[in-house]
């Protein structure tokens, strides 16, 4: 294929590169140290790379590091404000994908684990496995428009067996102020942030984990937000079913 024929593809790749570098520059002020900024940029490049398994070792090799310790330090020990980065990204998404016809999508996903040390890990239902498994579960808020789709927010769900075990929380470096919060309440908090940030949307949608929470439905009505939430039928006692014909 000639250079002329390839030019449109080359221009597209170049524009992607420019946009990524602009985003890295935008996020950099959220990282106090120069090394952390550089690691952040390398990490984003790695996540967008063709590496199939994006674990510490694979990403480190891709960015040219001999060990994963630098990237692990960024994610686990370096000082930076994850919530501030999230807010910056929400603003970026509004600028690039914002659409009054957009849809906010609530859902959760599970991360299967073998041990018991990972924060929030427990025997619980995981959609990833479609059964009860030893897993972490995260609640996520995604945004979809005709221009594209992406994640907006995330929060790790902590079961009661974690929030009621002070020693376990301390061992996982979880702040003492953290209390048990249901998934629908986590979801509502994320929606509050999205609305406050001016994320334009026509609908909010979610499955029955959130649709069966009456308080979330009422709150969305109070906000004047159209929503489609799946709800499972209630399991009525036999005598009540008979009374209803």
N, C-alpha and C positions, 0 to 999 in steps of 0.2 A: 504494500500500500504506500502511496506516495506521501511525502511530507505535507503536501497541500490537502490531501484527503484526511490526514490525521489531525490537521490543525484545530478543527472544532473540539475534538476530544482533548487535545493538549491545552486548549484555552480553558476548558471546563475544569481540568485537573488543577491548572494554575490558579483559577479563581477559588477553588476549594482550599488550596494551600494558603492563599491570602486570607481567606475568611477564618481559617483555623488560627493563623498567627495573630489576627486581629482579636479573636476571642481570648487567646492566651495572654495577650497584652492587657486586655480588659480585666482579666481575673488576677493578674500579677499583684496589684496593690493589696489584695487580700492575704498575701503571703509576706510576712515581715522580712524573711531572710532571702538573700539572693539564691542560695543553694536550693531552698524549697521552691522558689519560683521556677528554677531550671528543671527540677524534678517534676513539678506539675506539668510543664510543657512536654517533657519526655513521656510522662505517663499518658497524657491525652493522645500523643502521637501513637503510642503503643496500643491504646484501646481501639484506635481507628485502623490499625495495621491488619494485614491478612493472617496474623498469628492465630491459629485455631484455638489453642488453650491459653487464655489470657491470665495465667497465674504469674506469681512473682518472677520465677526463673525465666519463663518464656518471654515476658515483657522486658526483663533486664537484658536478655540476649539481643532482643530486637533493637533496643536503644543503644547498645554497645557497652553495657556494663558487664563485668565479669561475675558479679554476684547480685542477688536481688535486694541486698541490705539497704541500698539507697532508696529504692522505691518503697520498701517496707517501712523505713524510717518516716518517709513522707506521710504514709497512710496511718501509721500507728503512734508516732512520737513527736513529729514536727509540730510546731505551734502555728496553727492557722484556724480561722473561724469557718467551720463547715456550713453553718447556717448563713453567714454572710455570702459565701460562695453560691449557696442555693438561691438566695434572693437576687444575686447578680444574674444568675442563669435564667431565673424567671423573667427578669426584665429583658434579657436578650431574646428569649422565646417570644415575648409579646411583640418586640420590634420586628422579628423575622417571620413569625408564623401567625401573629394575632389576626383574628377574624371573628366578627360578630356571630357568624354561624358555627363557630368552633364548638367542640364537645369536650367536656372534662370527664375523664374516665377513672373511676376508683376500682382498684383490684388489689389482690395480695398474691404473693408467690412465696414458695418455700425453698429453702436451701438445705438439702439433705446433709446431715452430719453424722459422724461415727462416735465422737466423744461427748463429754458433758461440760467442757470448759468454755466453748464459744458462747458469747453473750446471747441470752435468750433461747438457747437450744433446749428442747424438751420433746417429749412424746406428744405430738399434736398433729392435727390434720394438715396435710400439705397438698396443695393442688398440683404441685410438680409430680408427686408420686400417686396422686388420686387416692390416698389412704392415710391413716395415722402412721406417722413415721417420726424418727428422731430427727428434728429439723429446727432451723430458725425460720421465722416467718416475718416478712416485711410487708407493710401496707404502702401502696404506691398511688400516686396521682399522675395520670398521663393527660396529654392535650393533643387533640387531633383536629386539623383543619384541612381545607383543600390544598394548602401550601405544604403540608407535611405533618408529621406527628413526632412527639418526643415525651420524655418524662419531665415532670415539673417538680415533684416532691417525693419524699420517702421517709419512712419511720420504721424502726425495728420494733416489733411487738414483743413485749415482755410478759410471759404468763405469770400468774399469781405465785407459782412456786419459786419464781425469781424475785419478784418484788417484795415477797414476805421473808426473804432470806438475806438479811443484812450482810452477813459474811460473804455470801456468794456475790452480791452486788459489789462490795468493796474489792474483791479479788478480780472482778472484771472491769474495775475503774468506772463503775456507773455512779453518777452523783447521788448523794443521799436524798436529794429532793425528788427523785423519780418515784412515782407511785403507779399502781396498776391502772391501766387505761384500756378500755375496750377498743376493738378495731373501729367500730363506727365513730367513737369519740376522737380517735386519731384521725380518721378521715375528715371529720368536721373541721378539725383544726387546720388541716391542710387546705380545705376549701376556703376557710376564712382567710388564710394567707393569700391564696390565689385571687380572691375577690378584692382584698385590700390592695393588691398589686395591680389591679386593673386588667386582669386576664379576661378578654372578651369571650363570651360563650353563649350559645343558645340553649344547650342542654347539659345536664349532669346525669351520668349513667353509672350503674353499679350492679353487682349480683346480689343474691339474697342475704349474704353476710351483712350487707348494709341496708338492703331493702326491707328486712324484717325489723329494723330498728325504727320504731315509730317516732322517736324524738328527732332523728336525723331527717325524716320525711317532713315533720312539722317545721323544723328549722329552715329547710329549703323553701317551703311554702312562704314562711315569714320573710325570707330574703327575696321573694318574687322570682325564684329561679326554677325554670321548667326542669323536670327530672323524670327519668325512666329508671326505676329501681325494681329489680326482680324480687318477688316475695314468694316464699314457699307457703302452701296452704297450711293453716293451723290444724293440728291433730286434735279434733274434738272427741270427747267421750261418746260412746255409742248412743247413750240416751239423748244427748244433745243433737246428734245427727238425725235421729228418728224424729225429734221434735220439729226439725226444719224440713221434714218431708223427704 
